[in-house]
Amino acid sequence: VGRNTRARDVPADVGAMVLPAANFLNQNANLASLAALVRELDRPCLVLGLGAQSEREDRAPKLTDGVVEFLAEISRRTAAIGVRGPFSAEVCALNGAPNTVVLGCPSLLINPDRTLGATLEARMGALRGLRSVSVSGACIKPNTRSVERELVRLAAMHPGASYVVQRPHELIKAGYDEPLEGAEAEYFHSCAEFLGFDGGPEALARFLRAHLCVPDSIDGWIHHLRGFDASVNTRIHGTMMAVAAGTPCVCIAHDTRTRELTKVMPVP
């Protein structure tokens, strides 16, 4: 079902509702329409990957009424809500949904190889310097500025490096030589300054043209990462794709979401 689905659109013989969740527990989300669908369907719910988004563990996000309503509706229709980590479980409990179980993120299960952890450990132990590297970054927020600059420098040091951008879209458009105007051009200029490009937007655009990778499928992303010695990232799912590829990787954690996921799964 999509975000605009209503109960009347769903076949009557549906027995359960499966909700692959994300970082829904944040101060900007509004899940009132999804809460209404859960309530109107009134079927058992299986929720996986529900997570809280905050910068610090001692500051639980203030959830909107729509998110609190969503938690109430799923909580009464499941034995346990699958959450990403203990912080997410705490936020659920604070908002009236204490029946949780910590499962990390289902992305850990993309690669079904039961010896994947041992393979990664062996490959990481055998590393003796980097010939090729992938970076999944461009996390543009104040507390990541110094590390994002280092990740750009790391990519620039390796001619065949891959700089994977999931967002912001302004970087993706510039890397494909698509025009940026108005607010987009201003934001791209601020990104160039944030990432340490003294040559300004044109220097950032040249870097992107040389190194940009924008995955268009999960399988393609994983296949791409198999060609590198290592992957260094501020993006948790850039790291999870490297895990799935069996490529040595590290996530530089910078908020509750990345910290709890790397600890729970566990990912370097």
C-alpha positions as CSV (number, residue, x, y, z in Angstrom):
1,V,0.0,0.0,0.0
2,G,1.0,3.6,-0.5
3,R,0.9,6.6,1.7
4,N,-2.5,7.6,0.4
5,T,-4.1,4.1,0.7
6,R,-7.3,4.0,2.7
7,A,-8.8,0.9,4.4
8,R,-11.6,0.7,1.7
9,D,-8.9,0.2,-0.9
10,V,-7.5,-3.0,0.8
11,P,-8.9,-6.4,0.0
12,A,-11.1,-7.8,2.8
13,D,-9.1,-11.0,3.1
14,V,-5.9,-9.3,4.2
15,G,-4.7,-11.0,7.4
16,A,-2.0,-8.7,8.6
17,M,-0.2,-5.4,8.0
18,V,3.6,-5.4,7.6
19,L,5.3,-2.1,8.2
20,P,8.9,-1.7,7.1
21,A,9.7,1.5,9.1
22,A,12.5,4.0,9.1
23,N,13.4,6.9,11.4
24,F,9.8,7.8,11.9
25,L,10.3,8.9,15.5
26,N,11.4,12.4,15.0
27,Q,10.0,15.9,15.7
28,N,9.1,16.6,12.1
29,A,7.2,13.5,11.1
30,N,3.4,13.4,10.9
31,L,2.0,9.8,10.6
32,A,-1.6,10.6,11.2
33,S,-2.8,9.2,7.9
34,L,-0.8,6.0,8.5
35,A,-2.2,5.8,12.0
36,A,-5.7,6.1,10.6
37,L,-5.0,3.3,8.1
38,V,-3.8,1.0,10.8
39,R,-6.8,1.8,13.0
40,E,-9.3,1.3,10.2
41,L,-7.9,-1.9,8.9
42,D,-7.6,-3.2,12.5
43,R,-5.3,-6.2,11.6
44,P,-2.3,-7.6,13.4
45,C,0.8,-5.5,12.7
46,L,4.4,-6.6,12.1
47,V,6.7,-3.5,12.4
48,L,10.4,-3.7,11.6
49,G,13.2,-1.1,11.7
50,L,11.4,1.6,13.6
51,G,13.9,4.2,14.8
52,A,14.2,7.5,16.6
53,Q,16.2,10.4,15.2
54,S,18.0,12.8,17.6
55,E,21.5,14.2,18.0
56,R,21.9,13.1,21.6
57,E,20.7,10.2,23.8
58,D,19.8,12.5,26.7
59,R,17.4,14.5,24.5
60,A,14.5,12.4,23.3
61,P,12.7,13.9,20.3
62,K,9.4,15.6,20.9
63,L,7.0,13.6,18.8
64,T,4.1,15.1,16.9
65,D,0.6,14.0,17.8
66,G,0.4,12.0,14.6
67,V,3.4,9.9,15.5
68,V,2.2,9.3,19.1
69,E,-1.1,8.2,17.6
70,F,0.7,5.9,15.2
71,L,2.6,4.3,18.1
72,A,-0.6,3.8,20.0
73,E,-2.3,2.1,17.1
74,I,0.5,-0.3,16.2
75,S,1.3,-1.0,19.9
76,R,-2.1,-2.5,20.6
77,R,-2.0,-4.7,17.4
78,T,1.4,-6.4,17.9
79,A,3.2,-8.4,20.6
80,A,6.3,-6.4,19.9
81,I,7.4,-3.5,17.8
82,G,10.8,-4.2,16.1
83,V,13.0,-1.2,16.8
84,R,16.5,-0.3,15.8
85,G,18.1,0.0,19.2
86,P,17.7,0.8,22.9
87,F,17.3,4.6,22.4
88,S,14.4,3.9,19.9
89,A,12.9,1.5,22.5
90,E,13.1,4.2,25.2
91,V,11.4,6.8,22.9
92,C,8.6,4.4,22.2
93,A,8.1,3.7,26.0
94,L,8.1,7.4,26.8
95,N,5.3,7.8,24.3
96,G,3.0,4.9,25.4
97,A,4.4,2.0,23.4
98,P,6.6,-0.1,25.8
99,N,6.2,-3.4,23.9
100,T,9.3,-3.3,21.8
101,V,12.1,-5.7,20.8
102,V,15.5,-4.5,19.6
103,L,16.3,-6.0,16.2
104,G,18.6,-3.4,14.5
105,C,17.8,-2.9,10.9
106,P,16.6,-5.5,8.4
107,S,19.3,-4.4,6.0
108,L,21.7,-6.6,7.9
109,L,19.9,-9.6,6.4
110,I,20.3,-8.6,2.7
111,N,23.2,-10.9,2.3
112,P,22.0,-14.4,3.5
113,D,25.6,-15.7,4.0
114,R,25.8,-17.0,7.6
115,T,29.6,-16.6,7.6
116,L,29.5,-13.0,6.5
117,G,30.8,-11.7,9.8
118,A,33.8,-14.0,9.7
119,T,34.5,-13.1,6.1
120,L,34.5,-9.4,6.9
121,E,36.7,-9.9,9.9
122,A,39.2,-11.8,7.8
123,R,39.3,-9.2,5.1
124,M,39.6,-6.3,7.6
125,G,42.5,-8.1,9.3
126,A,44.3,-8.6,6.0
127,L,44.1,-4.9,5.0
128,R,47.6,-3.3,4.5
129,G,46.7,0.1,3.2
130,L,44.1,1.2,0.7
131,R,44.4,1.0,-3.1
132,S,40.8,1.9,-3.7
133,V,38.1,3.3,-1.4
134,S,34.4,4.1,-1.4
135,V,32.9,6.9,0.7
136,S,29.2,7.3,1.4
137,G,28.9,10.8,2.9
138,A,27.7,14.3,2.2
139,C,25.9,14.4,5.6
140,I,25.6,18.2,5.7
141,K,25.1,19.2,9.3
142,P,27.2,21.2,11.7
143,N,28.7,18.4,13.8
144,T,30.0,16.4,10.8
145,R,31.8,19.3,9.1
146,S,35.4,18.2,10.0
147,V,34.9,14.5,9.2
148,E,33.0,15.2,5.9
149,R,36.0,17.3,4.8
150,E,38.3,14.4,5.6
151,L,36.1,12.0,3.7
152,V,36.3,14.3,0.6
153,R,40.1,14.5,1.0
154,L,40.3,10.7,1.3
155,A,38.3,10.2,-1.9
156,A,40.4,12.8,-3.7
157,M,43.6,11.0,-2.7
158,H,42.5,7.9,-4.7
159,P,41.9,8.4,-8.4
160,G,39.4,5.6,-8.7
161,A,37.5,6.4,-5.5
162,S,33.8,6.4,-5.4
163,Y,31.9,9.2,-3.5
164,V,28.4,7.9,-3.0
165,V,25.7,10.5,-2.6
166,Q,22.3,9.6,-1.3
167,R,21.3,13.2,-0.7
168,P,21.2,16.3,-1.0
169,H,19.9,16.3,-4.5
170,E,21.8,19.5,-5.4
171,L,25.1,17.5,-5.3
172,I,23.6,14.8,-7.5
173,K,22.3,17.3,-10.1
174,A,25.7,19.1,-10.2
175,G,27.5,15.8,-10.6
176,Y,25.4,15.1,-13.7
177,D,25.8,18.6,-15.1
178,E,22.2,19.5,-14.5
179,P,21.5,23.2,-14.0
180,L,21.1,24.6,-10.5
181,E,19.2,27.9,-10.1
182,G,18.0,30.1,-7.3
183,A,17.9,28.3,-3.9
184,E,19.5,25.2,-5.3
185,A,22.6,27.1,-6.5
186,E,22.8,28.9,-3.1
187,Y,22.7,25.6,-1.3
188,F,25.3,24.1,-3.5
189,H,27.5,27.0,-2.8
190,S,27.1,26.5,0.9
191,C,27.9,22.8,0.4
192,A,31.2,23.6,-1.3
193,E,32.2,25.8,1.6
194,F,31.0,23.1,4.1
195,L,33.1,20.4,2.4
196,G,36.2,22.6,2.2
197,F,36.4,23.4,-1.5
198,D,38.5,26.6,-1.6
199,G,37.7,26.8,-5.3
200,G,34.0,27.2,-4.6
201,P,31.1,25.5,-6.4
202,E,33.1,24.8,-9.6
203,A,35.8,22.9,-7.6
204,L,33.1,20.8,-5.9
205,A,31.4,20.2,-9.3
206,R,34.7,18.9,-10.8
207,F,35.2,16.6,-7.8
208,L,31.7,15.2,-8.2
209,R,32.1,14.7,-11.9
210,A,35.3,12.6,-11.2
211,H,34.0,10.6,-8.2
212,L,30.2,10.7,-7.9
213,C,28.2,7.5,-7.6
214,V,24.4,7.6,-7.3
215,P,23.0,4.1,-6.8
216,D,19.8,3.3,-8.6
217,S,19.2,-0.1,-7.0
218,I,20.2,-2.1,-3.9
219,D,21.8,-4.9,-6.0
220,G,23.7,-2.4,-8.2
221,W,24.9,-0.6,-5.1
222,I,26.2,-3.8,-3.5
223,H,27.8,-4.9,-6.8
224,H,29.6,-1.5,-7.1
225,L,31.0,-1.8,-3.6
226,R,32.6,-5.2,-4.2
227,G,35.3,-3.6,-6.2
228,F,36.8,-1.6,-3.4
229,D,39.3,-2.4,-0.6
230,A,37.3,-0.6,2.0
231,S,34.3,1.8,2.5
232,V,34.4,4.7,5.0
233,N,31.1,6.5,5.7
234,T,28.9,8.8,7.7
235,R,25.8,7.2,6.1
236,I,24.6,4.2,8.0
237,H,23.1,2.5,5.0
238,G,26.1,3.2,2.9
239,T,27.9,1.2,5.5
240,M,25.2,-1.5,5.5
241,M,25.5,-1.9,1.7
242,A,29.3,-2.5,2.2
243,V,28.5,-5.1,4.8
244,A,26.2,-6.8,2.3
245,A,29.0,-6.7,-0.3
246,G,31.5,-8.2,2.1
247,T,33.7,-5.1,1.8
248,P,35.6,-3.9,4.9
249,C,33.8,-0.8,6.2
250,V,33.4,1.6,9.0
251,C,30.6,4.0,9.9
252,I,31.6,7.2,11.6
253,A,28.7,7.6,14.0
254,H,27.3,11.1,14.6
255,D,23.8,10.8,16.0
256,T,21.6,8.5,18.0
257,R,20.5,6.7,14.9
258,T,24.0,5.8,13.6
259,R,25.3,5.0,17.1
260,E,22.6,2.6,18.2
261,L,22.5,0.8,14.9
262,T,26.3,0.2,14.8
263,K,26.3,-1.0,18.4
264,V,23.3,-3.3,18.1
265,M,24.2,-5.1,14.8
266,P,27.3,-4.7,15.4
267,V,29.0,-2.8,12.6
268,P,32.5,-1.2,12.9
